[in-house]
Amino acid sequence: MKQRWQDWAGLVLGVLLFISPWVIGYSAVSAAAGTAWVLGVATTVFFAIALGKPQQWEEWVNLVLAILLLIAPFVFGFVAVSGAAWTHWILAILIGGDAIWALAEPGGSAQGAA
């Protein structure tokens, strides 16, 4: 079992997403804060699972969570709350990029899929 730095980085990004409503100051915007809390916990959980035994499905789940995070400001109508929207977009790109990088790494997640 090989631990990857991408899983540790993703774990940190998930925690950052979870605490972002308080740090950035949009905890009063329920749609934005709720999305950050739910997707932050989910992202953290799946990256933590990947730390134990890296497999492709975990990275695919995190990629889907990143896509949900990217479209959340449009779906839930908080695009006008710039701090919340930009936090979601930036972390979505970082989480998605992290998952793609882990999937593309030779001998990374592919070894757990067999």
Secondary structure, DSSP 8 states (H G I E B T S, - for coil): ----HHHHHHHHHHHHHHHHIIIII-TTSHHHHHHHHHHHHHHHHHHHHHHHS--HHHHHHHHHHHHHHHHHHHHTT-TTSHHHHHHHHHHHHHHHHHHHHHHHSTTSTHHHH-
